[in-house]
């Protein structure tokens, strides 16, 4: 099961949320400015996942220069789609 949101177009971000064999929230980040914005992007993703109450997930983020609001919207949508597949209402 996985939830996907976004695209690999310029100024967007692709987010994939999958079940993880480990507890907690793991984040894998790739993209044009991953070193420069790693802290901000991972913080946004963790905050949203914690607010949604999900654990045992892996969030893969491929950033193509998206602004923080876009990143947040894509992460939230991907988590909601993941939860829908699991039969959980968010």
C-alpha positions, 0 to 999 in steps of 0.5 A: 500500500502506498499513497502518492501525490505531486509530480516531478515537474519543476517547482513541484514535489513528488511524495510517496508514503509507504508502510515501513517495517520499523516503528516511527516515521522515516524520511528519504529525501532527494532533489535539487536542493536536498542538502540546503533544505533537508531540515525544513522539508523533513520537519514539515513532513514529520509534523504533518505525519505526527498530526495525522497520527501515523507511525510505521511509515516511510515518506519518500520526497523528491523535491524539484524546488517546491515551496513549503506550502506545496510540500506540506500539501503534497505530504498531507495528500499522500498520507491521506491516500495511504490511509484510504488504501488501508481503510482508515479515514483521516 
